[in-house]
Amino acid sequence: VKSSVVFYVNRLLLKTERHTNKELESFLRPQKALVRMDFDIQIMKSFFEGQAQKYPNLTQTITHEFSLLEILRDCLYAAAELETDTHVTNVLLNLFRRLRNDELSKCILFDLWHLVAPKIENRLEYILVTMGFKPTENITSQVKDD
């Protein structure tokens, strides 16, 4: 279960690494990409839930491991501006709680924002600052240069 989730997260984050254009989203239609991600998660979970009939302890593992993918998906929805600001804050807090590493969480959030909304990465910076996090140097300097 964990390997499948890690593989999916790895592929998602590698996509951000290859995307360097700050004017265009990596996905031509972010909403469609997010629906596909929902479907991917559903398919993978149902496969493992089928295995849980043989191994009852697997159910808790499935819930825990897939929660990371679901949180990342929610972050992508937030970046695509498909959520309210209040919900965005809750989604971001979920990632910080799950990873328990503020710097890593911020890096992942900026990568995800870059995938679906590179033009408004400064919105993420603003949200993080209003949540009490220190401004990110690289992003702050990029916003000033624009």
Backbone torsions as a table, in degrees:
resi	resn	phi	psi	omega
1	VAL	NA	-52.3	-178.1
2	LYS	-59.7	-42.2	-179.3
3	SER	-61.4	-39.2	179.2
4	SER	-65.8	-43.5	179.3
5	VAL	-65.9	-44.6	179.3
6	VAL	-61.7	-41.9	178.3
7	PHE	-60.2	-46.3	-178.9
8	TYR	-62.7	-45.8	178.7
9	VAL	-62.1	-42.7	179.1
10	ASN	-58.5	-47.7	180.0
11	ARG	-62.4	-40.7	179.8
12	LEU	-63.4	-47.2	-178.8
13	LEU	-70.6	-31.5	175.2
14	LEU	-64.8	-32.5	177.3
15	LYS	-62.6	-36.4	179.5
16	THR	-68.9	-33.7	-179.3
17	GLU	-64.1	-35.6	-177.7
18	ARG	-81.7	-14.2	-176.3
19	HIS	-93.4	111.7	-175.4
20	THR	-114.5	-7.2	-177.6
21	ASN	-82.1	118.8	-178.9
22	LYS	-82.9	-1.1	-178.6
23	GLU	-101.5	-25.7	-175.6
24	LEU	-116.7	142.2	173.4
25	GLU	-69.6	151.3	178.1
26	SER	-69.6	-36.2	177.2
27	PHE	-95.3	131.2	179.5
28	LEU	-61.2	-38.7	177.5
29	ARG	-129.0	91.7	-177.0
30	PRO	-54.1	-40.1	-179.9
31	GLN	-60.5	-41.7	179.5
32	LYS	-66.1	-39.9	178.1
33	ALA	-63.4	-37.8	180.0
34	LEU	-70.7	-36.0	175.1
35	VAL	-63.8	-39.8	178.2
36	ARG	-64.6	-39.8	178.0
37	MET	-63.5	-42.0	175.5
38	ASP	-55.5	-45.0	-179.2
39	PHE	-65.0	-43.0	177.9
40	ASP	-57.5	-46.6	-179.3
41	ILE	-62.3	-44.0	-179.8
42	GLN	-61.0	-44.1	-179.5
43	ILE	-64.2	-48.1	-178.9
44	MET	-63.7	-43.3	179.3
45	LYS	-62.1	-42.6	-178.1
46	SER	-65.3	-34.8	176.1
47	PHE	-60.8	-50.4	-178.2
48	PHE	-68.9	-34.1	177.0
49	GLU	-64.5	-31.6	174.1
50	GLY	-63.9	-36.1	177.5
51	GLN	-73.3	-25.2	-177.5
52	ALA	-66.9	-19.3	176.4
53	GLN	-63.4	-34.4	178.5
54	LYS	-82.5	-32.1	-175.5
55	TYR	-126.1	87.5	-173.7
56	PRO	-56.4	-31.5	-179.7
57	ASN	-68.5	-13.9	-177.8
58	LEU	-69.1	-26.5	-177.1
59	THR	-58.1	-46.0	-180.0
60	GLN	-65.5	-38.7	178.2
61	THR	-63.8	-42.8	178.7
62	ILE	-59.2	-48.7	-179.7
63	THR	-58.9	-46.6	-178.0
64	HIS	-66.0	-50.2	-175.4
65	GLU	-66.8	-41.8	-178.5
66	PHE	-74.8	-15.4	177.1
67	SER	-61.1	-33.8	177.7
68	LEU	-63.4	-47.4	178.7
69	LEU	-61.8	-39.8	179.9
70	GLU	-66.4	-37.9	176.9
71	ILE	-66.3	-43.8	178.4
72	LEU	-62.9	-40.5	176.1
73	ARG	-60.2	-44.1	179.1
74	ASP	-62.9	-36.4	176.9
75	CYS	-64.7	-39.8	177.1
76	LEU	-64.9	-40.0	175.4
77	TYR	-60.4	-42.9	179.4
78	ALA	-62.7	-43.1	179.5
79	ALA	-63.4	-35.6	-180.0
80	ALA	-78.6	5.8	179.9
81	GLU	59.5	40.5	177.6
82	LEU	-100.9	6.6	-179.1
83	GLU	-130.4	159.6	176.3
84	THR	-76.2	160.4	-179.3
85	ASP	-59.8	-38.3	178.4
86	THR	-62.4	-43.6	179.0
87	HIS	-66.2	-37.1	179.4
88	VAL	-58.8	-46.7	179.6
89	THR	-58.5	-44.7	179.3
90	ASN	-63.3	-40.8	179.5
91	VAL	-62.8	-46.4	-179.6
92	LEU	-63.2	-42.3	177.6
93	LEU	-60.7	-36.9	177.4
94	ASN	-59.3	-40.9	179.3
95	LEU	-66.7	-44.7	179.1
96	PHE	-60.2	-41.7	179.3
97	ARG	-66.1	-40.9	-175.8
98	ARG	-68.5	-42.9	-176.4
99	LEU	-85.0	-27.3	-179.8
100	ARG	57.0	33.0	177.5
101	ASN	-148.7	103.7	-173.8
102	ASP	-59.6	-45.3	-177.3
103	GLU	-65.7	-43.0	177.3
104	LEU	-62.9	-44.5	179.0
105	SER	-59.1	-44.5	179.9
106	LYS	-64.0	-42.3	178.7
107	CYS	-60.6	-45.0	-179.8
108	ILE	-64.7	-42.5	179.3
109	LEU	-60.4	-45.0	178.9
110	PHE	-64.2	-36.6	176.2
111	ASP	-63.5	-44.8	-179.3
112	LEU	-65.7	-41.7	178.2
113	TRP	-61.8	-40.0	-179.5
114	HIS	-62.9	-31.6	179.2
115	LEU	-66.0	-45.8	-171.9
116	VAL	-109.2	-16.3	-176.7
117	ALA	-150.8	59.8	-175.9
118	PRO	-62.6	-26.4	-178.9
119	LYS	-70.4	-22.1	-176.9
120	ILE	-120.2	33.9	176.1
121	GLU	-59.9	-28.8	179.4
122	ASN	-65.8	-22.8	175.1
123	ARG	-63.9	-40.3	177.5
124	LEU	-62.3	-45.0	178.8
125	GLU	-56.8	-45.2	179.9
126	TYR	-61.3	-45.7	-179.7
127	ILE	-61.5	-44.3	180.0
128	LEU	-63.3	-40.4	178.8
129	VAL	-64.9	-42.3	178.8
130	THR	-66.5	-21.7	176.6
131	MET	-83.6	-6.0	177.3
132	GLY	103.5	5.2	178.2
133	PHE	-87.0	150.3	177.7
134	LYS	-69.9	146.4	175.9
135	PRO	-58.7	146.9	178.7
136	THR	-88.2	124.9	-175.1
137	GLU	-55.4	-50.8	-176.4
138	ASN	-60.5	-44.5	-177.8
139	ILE	-69.7	-41.7	-179.8
140	THR	-59.5	-44.5	-179.5
141	SER	-68.1	-34.7	178.4
142	GLN	-67.1	-39.6	-179.1
143	VAL	-66.4	-39.8	178.3
144	LYS	-64.8	-34.1	-177.6
145	ASP	-72.8	-24.8	-176.7
146	ASP	-70.7	NA	NA
